[in-house]
């Protein structure tokens, strides 16, 4: 690996700057390690300070879970700047401050995070039931601290909890499930296509090519360092997205959902007073707040045309079918023809499927939504 490659891998310096995590120090220690001799039984990334903690994982072929777990644990205050020691030597493992994905022990009080031993059945909780990998174990115990640092909030703040759960659901759980061999679908049917583009697969391809005549421990360890950067960078991207994009959108949707009764007494029409990604938030918040009846239509202004949109809410996030499509008599019509048919001035269009329509004004869009509820 050329000098400096690890520092620039996937823009790690950019993420270290914008997220406030000490990724530059991490990348620097990784790069230094590639230039240092290593042993088969005990590889170390090197320590920036003599008093640094040491975190162990196994040597040999690696997977996404321990690469990500090693990256995440170094983001914590307790293990900031820790050496990563790769070994299977039980006597050496016993001397380390934390051990993950090796050792046959799960004991968070001793910072032991293996998941391969008989009888291990730990899950994340909070409604999630996938068995944890070493990445999930590290995230379960240290994820709140990592998220709190990004949000600059106390770990007990409700926003920290929202992002903590969202990152597990949308990023970490898949890594846990893949590492533990959990199928995504309850079916015996073979998949219709092969997907090897996901993170666990990409990390797996970083292992040494069996045809490569150089199978040295030094080259293997350099590949693991690269795996940590790849997995860690995507983790930080996920945290960054949920902290600066997802969380503000959730706040907008919850406020609009709670005030929907001011828009229409039915409670089935919601005004999105500032456009944002709203669909997944709406489904989650309806369940969380036990909304009854469900919202049928969302009204918002199109930033480009400045016209107003009325969108029928789907029956679920994965479905195209709407809970209550716009009236069939309106579908496919535009402008004056649609206004005559609906009896509502300013109409622009209604899609052939009835999932969305438009009007020149907010009042017109609201009238279309109210009329649609009666069909």
N, C-alpha and C positions, 0 to 999 in steps of 0.2 A: 504494500500500500504506500503510495507516494506521501511524502511529508505534507502535513496540513490537510489531508483528505478528510480525516474525521471531523476536523473543525468545521468544514464547509458542508459536510454531508447533510442534505435536506435542509439547508439553511438553519442549522442548529444555533448559530450565533444570533440570527434574527429572532428566533423564538426565545433564546435566553434573555435578549434585551426586552422584548415586548411582554414577556410573561413574568419577568422578575425572578426567574429561577436561575441558578448559577450554572447554566449549561456551558458557558465558556470554560469554566474551570473543569467541568466534567470532560468536555471534549479534549481539553489540553492534557488531562491526565490519561485519557484513552490513547492519544497520539504518542505520548511519552512511553506508554507501555509497549507500543509496537516496536519501539527501538531498544527495548530492554530484553535481556535474556530471560527465558522462562523454563520451567520444569514441567514434565508430564504430570507429576503428582500434585503440584501446587503452583498454579499460575496466579500472579497478582498484578493488578493494574498499576500498582505503585500508589504511594500515599503522599498527598501534599503536605502533611504534617506528621511528626512522629507519634502524636497522640491520637491520630485518626482511628476510628473503629474499622473492623474487618468483617466483611460479609462474604459468606461462602456459598457457592453453588457447584454443581458437578462439572468435571471436564468431559471431553468427548463430544459427540453430537449434541447440538442444542436445539431448543424449541423456542417459540415466541414467548411462552409464559415466563421462563426464567430470565430471558433477555429483558422483558418488560419489567419483571419484578425487581431485578437488579437496578434498572434505571430508576424506578419509582422510589425505592427505599433510599437512594442517594439524594432525593429531593426533600427528605425529612430533616428536621433539626438534629435528631438523635444520630443519624447516620450520614450527615452531610460530609462529602469528601471521603467517604469510606473506601477502603481498598476492596476490590472484588477478587476473591481467591477461589480459583477453580480447582477442585480436588474431590476425590471420593475417599480419601484417607480418613477413617472415623476418628482417629486420635487427633489429627489436625483440625477436623471439623469441630471437635469438642472445645478447642481453644478459641474459636471465633465468636464474635459478638452477636452475629445473626447468621442463620443458615436457611437457604430456601431451595426447594426442589430436590433435595437430597438429604439423607440422614435418617429417614423413616420416622420422624417425630413432628407432630404439630402441637406446639405449646407456645402460645403468644407471650406468656409471661417470661419465657426464656428466649423469645425471638427465634423460634424454630418453626419453619413453614414448609414442611414437606406434605405431599398429598398422595403419595404412592402406597402408603402402608395399608395393610388389611384393617378394615373397620373404619377407615376415614370416610366421612359422609358430610363434611361441613359445607353449608351453602351460605350465600350472602344474606339471606333473609329479606325482609321488606317485600315479600311476595315472590321473590326469585328462588327457583328451586334447582338450578344447575349446580352440580358439584363443582367446588372451587379448584382451580389450579394454583400454582404458587403465585401467579400474578393476582388472581382474585383474593388470595389470602393477604398479600401485602396491601392491596387496595382496601380490603375490608377493615384492616386495622390502622392504616395510615392515610387512606384516601381523604378523609375529612381535613386532616392537617394540610395536605397538598392543595385541596380546593380552597380552604380558608386563606392560604397565602396568596393565591391568585386573586381572590375577591377582596383581600385585605379586610376580612371580617373575622369575628370570633367563630370558633368551630361550632358553637351552639346556634348560630344565626340560621334562620329558616332558609335563606337563600343558599347557604352552604349545603344544607341538606338536599335542596332541590337539585343542585348541580351534581352533588355526590351521587344521587340515585340515577340521574340522567346519564352520566358518563358510564356508570356500571351497565345500565340497560343497553346503551347504544354503542359501547366500545368494549368494555372488559368482559362482559358475559360471553360474548362470542369466542373470545380467546380461551376462557375457562372450558366452554363446551367442546370446542375443537380439540383441545389438549386431552380432554377426558373421553373423547369418542362419542359424544352425544349427538345424535342425528337432529337436524333442524326440523324435520317433518316426521310425523308418525305414519309412515307408509313403507311398504316393502317394494314399491315400484322404483326402478332405477331412475336416476335423474335424466332429464331430457338433454342436458348439456353439462360439460365439465367447467367448473369455476376454480381456477387456481390463482386468482388475482387478489385474494384476501390477504390480510397482514400475516397470518400464521404461515401461509404458503410461501410468501415472499421471504420471510425470515428463514424458513426451512431451506430455501434455495441458496442461502448464504453459507451453509455448511460446505466443507471442502468437497470438491469433485472427486469421486472415488478413482477416476482415471488420472488424477494429478499425481505425478511421482513424488511431489513434495507434500508429505502428510505430517509435517513436523508440528510439535506442540505450539511453537511460536506462530505458525501460520494459522492454526486452528483458533488460537486465542485472539489473533487479529480479526478473524472472521466473527468471533463472538462479540468483540467490541463494536464492530460494524452493526451487528444485529441489535445491540443495545441502542445505538444511535437511531436506527430505522424505527424500531418499536417505540422508543421513547419520544421521538419527534412526532409520530402520529398520535401518541397519547397526549402530548402537550397541545397539538392542534385541536384535538377533541375537547380538552379542558378549555382552551381559548374560545372555541366556538360556543360552547354552552355557557361560558361566563359572560361574553360580550355580545352575543347575538340571541341565543335561545332564551336566556333568563329575562332580558328586557321584553322580548316578545310575549313571554308568558305573563308578565305583569300587565301588559296592554290588554291581552285577551281576558284575563280574569276580571279586570275593571269593567270591560265592555260587557262581559257575561253577567256580572252582578247588576249592571244598570239596564239590562235589556227590557225590563218592565217599563222604563221610561219611554221606550221607543214604541212599544205596542203592548197593550194589556195581556195579550195571549202569552207573552214570554217566549214566543217561537221565532222572533225576528231579532237579530243582534246587529247593532251598528258598530262597525270597526272604525273607530274615530281616527286611527292612524294605521296605515297599512303596514302589515308585518306578516311573516309566516305564521298562520293561525290555525291551520287544520288539525295538526296533531295535538296542539294545546287544547283545542276545543273538546276533542274526544276525552282527553285525560281529565280535564277540569270538570266536564259534565259528570264523569264517574266519581271524581273526588268530592264534588259538591252535591252529588245526588240530585242533579237537575231533572225536573219532571214538569212539563213535557220537554223533550229535547228541542234544541234549536233547529228550525227547518231552513231558514234563510239567513245569510250574512250579507249586509250591505256595506260597500266601501267605495271610495272614489278612486278612479283610475288616474294615476299620477301623470300619464302621458296625454291622454285625451281630455282629461278633466271631467269626463262623463262619469256617471255613477253605475256601479255594477250591483246586480243582485245574484248571488250564487247559492244554489241549493246544496245543502250539506249532504255528503255521502253517508251511506248507512254504516260504513266503517272505514278506517284509514286505507284498507287494502282494496276497497271496492269502488267501482265507477257508478254503481246504481245509487240514485239519490233517495233520501228519506221522503221527499215530496217534490218531484220535478215541477218545473214551471208548466202551466197548462198546455195540453197537447194542441189546442187550437191556436196557440201563439207561436209554436215552434217553427222555425224556418222563416218567419216573417221579419220584415225590417221597416223602420222609419214610419211613414204615414200609414202604410197598410197595417202595421202592427198597432199603431195608435188607434186606428179605426176599430180594429177587431177587439182590442182590450178596453177601449173607452178611456184610455189614459194618455194624456198629451205628452209629447217629448220622447216617446219610445224610440230606441235605436235598433235593437235586435233581440231575438231569443234563439239560442242555439238549437239545432235539430234534436239534440238529446234532451233538451229542457234543463240542463244542469246550470246554465248561466244566461243572463240577459243584461240589457243595459238601458239606461234612460239618461236624458240630458241633465236632469236635476235630482237632488236628493229626494225631494217630495215625490217625484215621479217614480223613482226606484222603490220608495216605501209603499206607494200606492200599488205597484206591481206585486210586491211581497204580500201585502194585506189581501189583495184580490186572489192571489194564488192559494192562500190558506183556505179559501172558501170552495175551491174546486174539488 
